[in-house]
Amino acid sequence: MRLLLIADTHVPKRARDLPAALWDAVAAADVVIHAGDWVEPALLDELEARSARLVACWGNNDGDELRRRLPERADVVLGGVRFTVTHETGGSAGRDERMAKAYPDTDVLVFGHSHIPWDTRAKNGLRLLNPGSPTDRRRQPHCTYMTATVADGVLRDVQLHEVQRDA
């Protein structure tokens, strides 16, 4: 199963649309995971239409309509791996162990908010993934997203991709 992990898209405030390469990644994915901060419902509508499957939550920049349509926390089992998707996890200091305690029944926690890519593992085995942002790099050198595969209860091939901005 091919996964696409994105967060903090901020469309249309930080970009008019997702970059073309990211739409290609949406088309190639079996599951798209979005960890919040959509800003406008139109992108949710389009991702729902263009994704084979969408797992998503709302973020702190998402208004009432997005909060009505999406959960604050999405839990799903994909290929035998237990995923939780949420937007905010607090400060980076102590995050791994703090999240391991908060999500004891989760194998992979996908989160956003900081726009800073993150790939670590807590002592209990919890994998924490933040794909960064494909539209707003903030203080990062590049806009980013992640891909991964999952099968037979194992998450594999986690890759961070740099986004080349459309001309």
C-alpha positions as CSV (number, residue, x, y, z in Angstrom):
1,M,0.0,0.0,0.0
2,R,1.5,3.4,-1.1
3,L,1.0,6.3,1.3
4,L,1.3,10.0,0.8
5,L,1.7,12.1,3.9
6,I,1.0,15.9,3.8
7,A,0.2,18.6,6.2
8,D,0.0,22.4,6.5
9,T,-1.2,23.0,2.9
10,H,-2.7,26.4,3.8
11,V,-4.4,26.7,0.4
12,P,-5.2,29.4,-0.8
13,K,-3.3,31.5,1.7
14,R,0.2,30.2,1.1
15,A,-0.3,28.8,-2.4
16,R,-3.2,29.0,-4.9
17,D,-3.0,25.2,-5.3
18,L,-0.9,22.2,-4.5
19,P,2.2,21.8,-6.7
20,A,1.7,19.6,-9.8
21,A,4.2,17.0,-8.5
22,L,2.1,16.7,-5.4
23,W,-1.1,16.1,-7.4
24,D,0.9,13.4,-9.2
25,A,1.7,11.8,-5.9
26,V,-1.9,12.0,-4.9
27,A,-2.8,10.0,-8.1
28,A,-0.1,7.4,-7.3
29,A,-1.1,6.9,-3.6
30,D,-3.4,4.3,-2.3
31,V,-4.0,6.4,0.8
32,V,-3.4,10.2,1.3
33,I,-2.9,11.2,4.9
34,H,-3.4,15.0,5.6
35,A,-2.5,16.2,9.1
36,G,-4.4,19.5,9.1
37,D,-4.2,23.2,8.3
38,W,-6.2,23.1,5.1
39,V,-7.5,26.7,5.6
40,E,-10.4,26.4,3.0
41,P,-12.8,23.5,2.4
42,A,-12.2,23.6,-1.4
43,L,-8.9,21.6,-1.1
44,L,-10.6,19.0,1.1
45,D,-13.3,18.6,-1.6
46,E,-10.6,18.2,-4.3
47,L,-8.5,15.8,-2.3
48,E,-11.6,13.7,-1.5
49,A,-12.4,13.6,-5.3
50,R,-8.9,12.8,-6.4
51,S,-7.7,10.4,-3.7
52,A,-8.3,6.7,-3.7
53,R,-8.7,7.1,0.0
54,L,-8.2,10.1,2.3
55,V,-7.5,10.0,6.0
56,A,-7.4,13.5,7.6
57,C,-7.9,15.8,10.5
58,W,-8.4,19.5,11.0
59,G,-5.7,21.9,12.2
60,N,-5.6,25.1,14.2
61,N,-6.0,27.3,11.1
62,D,-9.2,25.4,10.0
63,G,-12.6,27.0,10.5
64,D,-16.0,25.7,11.4
65,E,-16.8,23.9,8.2
66,L,-13.6,21.9,8.1
67,R,-14.0,21.1,11.8
68,R,-17.5,19.8,11.1
69,R,-16.3,17.6,8.3
70,L,-13.0,16.3,9.8
71,P,-12.0,14.9,13.3
72,E,-9.4,16.5,15.5
73,R,-7.8,13.0,15.6
74,A,-8.1,10.3,12.9
75,D,-7.3,6.7,13.8
76,V,-7.0,4.0,11.1
77,V,-5.4,0.7,10.5
78,L,-3.6,0.4,7.2
79,G,-1.9,-2.9,6.2
80,G,-1.9,-4.0,9.8
81,V,-0.2,-0.7,11.0
82,R,-2.1,1.5,13.5
83,F,-2.0,5.2,12.5
84,T,-3.1,8.2,14.3
85,V,-3.3,11.6,12.5
86,T,-3.4,14.8,14.5
87,H,-2.2,18.3,13.9
88,E,-0.5,19.6,17.0
89,T,1.9,17.7,19.3
90,G,3.3,20.6,21.3
91,G,7.0,21.6,21.4
92,S,9.8,19.4,20.1
93,A,11.5,19.0,23.4
94,G,10.4,15.6,24.8
95,R,7.9,15.1,22.0
96,D,8.7,11.5,21.3
97,E,8.1,10.2,24.9
98,R,5.2,12.6,25.5
99,M,3.4,11.3,22.4
100,A,4.3,7.7,23.3
101,K,2.4,8.2,26.5
102,A,-0.5,10.0,24.8
103,Y,-0.9,7.4,22.0
104,P,0.0,4.0,23.6
105,D,-2.1,2.0,21.0
106,T,-0.6,3.7,17.9
107,D,2.3,2.5,15.8
108,V,2.7,5.6,13.7
109,L,1.7,9.2,14.6
110,V,1.4,11.6,11.7
111,F,1.3,15.2,12.7
112,G,1.9,18.8,11.3
113,H,1.7,22.3,12.7
114,S,5.5,23.2,12.8
115,H,6.2,22.8,9.1
116,I,9.4,21.1,10.2
117,P,9.9,17.6,8.8
118,W,10.3,15.0,11.6
119,D,11.0,11.3,11.5
120,T,11.8,9.7,14.9
121,R,11.0,6.7,17.0
122,A,10.1,6.8,20.7
123,K,11.5,4.2,23.1
124,N,8.3,2.2,23.0
125,G,8.5,2.0,19.2
126,L,6.1,4.7,18.2
127,R,7.1,6.2,14.9
128,L,6.5,10.0,14.7
129,L,6.3,11.5,11.2
130,N,5.8,15.2,10.2
131,P,5.9,15.7,6.5
132,G,6.5,19.4,6.7
133,S,4.6,21.6,4.3
134,P,4.4,21.4,0.5
135,T,3.4,25.1,0.2
136,D,5.0,27.0,3.1
137,R,8.6,26.2,4.0
138,R,8.8,28.8,6.8
139,R,12.4,28.6,8.0
140,Q,13.1,25.3,6.3
141,P,15.3,25.1,3.2
142,H,12.5,23.5,1.1
143,C,8.8,22.7,1.1
144,T,8.3,19.0,1.7
145,Y,6.0,16.0,1.8
146,M,6.5,12.3,2.6
147,T,5.8,9.0,1.0
148,A,5.9,5.5,2.5
149,T,4.7,2.0,2.0
150,V,3.0,-0.3,4.4
151,A,2.3,-4.1,4.2
152,D,2.1,-7.0,6.5
153,G,2.1,-4.9,9.6
154,V,5.3,-3.0,8.7
155,L,5.9,0.6,7.6
156,R,8.6,0.8,5.0
157,D,10.3,3.2,2.6
158,V,9.6,6.4,4.4
159,Q,11.0,9.2,2.2
160,L,11.0,12.9,2.6
161,H,10.5,14.7,-0.8
162,E,11.5,18.3,-1.5
163,V,8.9,20.2,-3.5
164,Q,10.0,22.2,-6.6
165,R,7.7,25.1,-6.9
166,D,5.7,25.3,-10.0
167,A,6.8,28.0,-12.4
